[in-house]
Amino acid sequence: MPSPAEVFDRRNLLTFVSLLCGIAAIGAARRGNAPLAGLAIAAAVIADTFDGRFARRFGSDPRRRAVGAELDSLSDAVTFAVAPPLCAGLLLNVDAEPMRFALWAATFVHAACGIARLASFTVTAAEEGSRGFIGLPVPVAALIWASALLVQPSAAATTIIIVIAAAAMVLPLRIPRPTGAGLVVFTLWPLAVAGLHARALWH
């Protein structure tokens, strides 16, 4: 079994890039920089989309592949299950006590559903890999928030978006895995979101 230090090899580079983007999003939100937070989450989705393909370029050692899968799941928990709703709470800075409670409750629900979704995927990855996803993938839920952030939704609207995305992650929805042209089209979504947030950041 590879030691913890051996996990820091090139095959896991994009997984760590995704994690870095998630941490950067939280830092940006803490400073009130919404465009940078949205850009960082969109960039994390792009890195996550290709991390598995990137890792397979460097061999298929089953032990390292298993560790890489666990690493990817833990990274996704931080970057996509926790960071987006946490960023929303930091950015909105709501004064009204009931709305603040609702927003932070939604943050917990999103994090819990995201982690549950990732745990389920870890167990059923082989089946989902061939038949598509069961429940909304966690990166897509995060991308929905990053997309909504472009129009600066209210606290109430943000709370609703977070809760709906959370529910979609754990509902028994069967979603096809994008391949070929579908993968290209899907990749254009976070690229467009990242570009629009970058434009807002530089203006």
C-alpha positions as CSV (number, residue, x, y, z in Angstrom):
1,M,0.0,0.0,0.0
2,P,1.5,3.4,-0.9
3,S,2.4,5.6,2.1
4,P,0.6,8.9,2.6
5,A,3.7,10.7,1.2
6,E,3.5,8.7,-2.0
7,V,0.1,10.0,-2.8
8,F,1.7,13.3,-3.7
9,D,2.7,12.1,-7.2
10,R,1.9,13.5,-10.6
11,R,-1.1,11.2,-11.2
12,N,-3.0,13.0,-8.5
13,L,-2.0,16.5,-9.6
14,L,-5.4,17.6,-10.9
15,T,-7.1,16.3,-7.8
16,F,-4.9,18.6,-5.7
17,V,-5.5,21.4,-8.2
18,S,-9.2,21.0,-7.6
19,L,-8.7,21.0,-3.8
20,L,-6.6,24.2,-4.1
21,C,-9.3,25.9,-6.1
22,G,-11.9,24.9,-3.4
23,I,-9.7,26.4,-0.6
24,A,-9.1,29.5,-2.8
25,A,-12.9,29.9,-3.2
26,I,-13.4,30.0,0.5
27,G,-10.6,32.5,1.0
28,A,-12.0,34.7,-1.8
29,A,-15.5,34.6,-0.2
30,R,-14.0,35.5,3.2
31,R,-12.7,38.7,1.5
32,G,-16.1,39.3,-0.2
33,N,-14.7,38.6,-3.7
34,A,-17.7,36.8,-5.3
35,P,-16.2,36.7,-8.9
36,L,-13.0,35.0,-7.7
37,A,-15.0,32.5,-5.6
38,G,-17.2,31.6,-8.5
39,L,-14.2,31.4,-10.8
40,A,-12.3,29.1,-8.4
41,I,-15.3,26.7,-8.1
42,A,-15.7,26.5,-11.9
43,A,-11.9,25.9,-12.3
44,A,-12.2,23.1,-9.7
45,V,-15.0,21.5,-11.7
46,I,-12.8,21.6,-14.9
47,A,-9.9,20.0,-13.0
48,D,-12.1,17.3,-11.5
49,T,-13.6,16.4,-14.9
50,F,-10.3,15.3,-16.2
51,D,-8.4,14.1,-13.0
52,G,-9.3,10.4,-13.6
53,R,-8.3,10.5,-17.2
54,F,-5.1,12.3,-16.3
55,A,-4.2,9.8,-13.5
56,R,-4.7,6.8,-15.9
57,R,-1.9,8.2,-18.1
58,F,0.6,7.2,-15.5
59,G,-0.2,3.5,-15.2
60,S,-3.0,1.4,-13.6
61,D,-1.5,0.1,-10.4
62,P,-4.6,-1.2,-8.5
63,R,-3.4,-0.1,-5.1
64,R,-2.5,3.4,-6.2
65,R,-5.7,3.7,-8.2
66,A,-7.7,2.8,-5.1
67,V,-5.8,5.4,-3.0
68,G,-6.4,7.9,-5.8
69,A,-10.1,7.3,-5.8
70,E,-10.3,7.8,-2.0
71,L,-8.2,11.0,-2.3
72,D,-10.5,12.3,-5.1
73,S,-13.6,11.6,-2.9
74,L,-12.1,13.4,0.1
75,S,-11.0,16.4,-2.1
76,D,-14.5,16.6,-3.6
77,A,-16.1,16.6,-0.2
78,V,-14.2,19.8,0.7
79,T,-14.3,21.5,-2.7
80,F,-17.8,20.7,-3.9
81,A,-19.9,19.6,-0.8
82,V,-18.6,22.2,1.7
83,A,-17.0,25.1,-0.1
84,P,-19.9,26.4,-2.3
85,P,-22.5,26.8,0.4
86,L,-19.9,28.0,2.9
87,C,-18.8,30.6,0.3
88,A,-22.5,31.6,-0.1
89,G,-22.8,32.2,3.7
90,L,-19.6,34.2,3.8
91,L,-20.5,36.3,0.8
92,L,-24.1,37.2,1.8
93,N,-23.3,38.1,5.4
94,V,-27.0,38.2,6.2
95,D,-28.2,40.4,9.2
96,A,-31.7,39.0,9.7
97,E,-31.4,36.1,12.2
98,P,-34.1,33.8,10.6
99,M,-32.5,34.1,7.2
100,R,-29.0,33.6,8.5
101,F,-30.2,30.5,10.3
102,A,-31.9,29.2,7.1
103,L,-28.8,29.8,5.0
104,W,-26.4,28.1,7.4
105,A,-28.9,25.2,7.9
106,A,-28.9,24.9,4.1
107,T,-25.1,24.8,4.2
108,F,-25.2,21.8,6.5
109,V,-27.8,20.1,4.4
110,H,-25.7,20.6,1.2
111,A,-22.5,19.4,2.9
112,A,-24.3,16.3,4.4
113,C,-26.0,15.4,1.1
114,G,-22.8,15.9,-0.8
115,I,-20.7,13.7,1.5
116,A,-23.5,11.1,1.4
117,R,-23.5,11.2,-2.4
118,L,-19.7,10.8,-2.4
119,A,-19.8,7.9,0.0
120,S,-22.4,6.2,-2.1
121,F,-20.4,6.7,-5.3
122,T,-17.3,5.3,-3.7
123,V,-19.2,2.0,-3.0
124,T,-21.0,1.9,-6.4
125,A,-18.4,3.5,-8.7
126,A,-18.1,0.4,-10.9
127,E,-21.8,0.2,-11.5
128,E,-22.2,3.9,-12.0
129,G,-19.3,4.0,-14.3
130,S,-21.0,1.8,-16.8
131,R,-24.6,2.9,-16.3
132,G,-24.3,6.6,-15.5
133,F,-24.7,8.5,-12.2
134,I,-27.3,7.9,-9.6
135,G,-28.1,11.3,-8.1
136,L,-26.7,14.6,-9.3
137,P,-22.8,14.5,-9.2
138,V,-21.4,16.7,-6.5
139,P,-19.3,18.9,-8.9
140,V,-22.4,19.6,-10.9
141,A,-24.2,20.8,-7.8
142,A,-21.3,23.1,-7.0
143,L,-21.3,24.4,-10.6
144,I,-25.0,25.2,-10.3
145,W,-24.2,27.5,-7.4
146,A,-21.2,29.1,-9.2
147,S,-23.5,29.7,-12.2
148,A,-26.2,31.3,-10.1
149,L,-23.6,33.5,-8.4
150,L,-23.2,35.3,-11.8
151,V,-26.6,37.0,-11.2
152,Q,-25.9,37.7,-7.5
153,P,-29.1,36.0,-6.1
154,S,-30.7,37.1,-2.9
155,A,-30.1,35.2,0.4
156,A,-33.6,33.5,0.0
157,A,-32.9,32.5,-3.6
158,T,-29.4,31.2,-2.7
159,T,-30.8,29.1,0.1
160,I,-33.4,27.6,-2.2
161,I,-30.7,26.8,-4.8
162,I,-28.5,25.2,-2.2
163,V,-31.3,23.0,-0.9
164,I,-32.6,21.9,-4.3
165,A,-29.0,21.0,-5.3
166,A,-28.6,19.1,-2.1
167,A,-31.8,17.1,-2.7
168,A,-30.8,16.3,-6.2
169,M,-27.5,14.8,-5.1
170,V,-29.3,12.1,-3.0
171,L,-32.5,11.5,-5.0
172,P,-32.5,8.3,-7.1
173,L,-32.1,10.3,-10.4
174,R,-30.3,8.4,-13.1
175,I,-28.0,10.8,-15.1
176,P,-26.0,9.7,-18.1
177,R,-22.2,10.0,-17.9
178,P,-21.1,12.6,-20.6
179,T,-18.8,11.1,-23.2
180,G,-17.6,12.3,-26.6
181,A,-19.5,15.3,-27.8
182,G,-21.5,15.3,-24.5
183,L,-18.3,15.7,-22.5
184,V,-17.2,18.6,-24.7
185,V,-20.5,20.3,-24.2
186,F,-20.4,19.7,-20.5
187,T,-16.8,21.1,-20.3
188,L,-18.0,24.3,-22.0
189,W,-20.3,25.0,-19.1
190,P,-17.6,25.5,-16.4
191,L,-15.4,27.2,-18.9
192,A,-18.1,29.7,-19.7
193,V,-18.9,30.3,-16.0
194,A,-15.2,30.8,-15.3
195,G,-14.9,33.2,-18.2
196,L,-17.8,35.3,-17.0
197,H,-16.6,35.4,-13.5
198,A,-13.1,36.4,-14.7
199,R,-14.7,39.2,-16.8
200,A,-16.5,40.5,-13.7
201,L,-13.2,40.2,-11.7
202,W,-11.3,42.3,-14.1
203,H,-13.9,45.0,-14.6
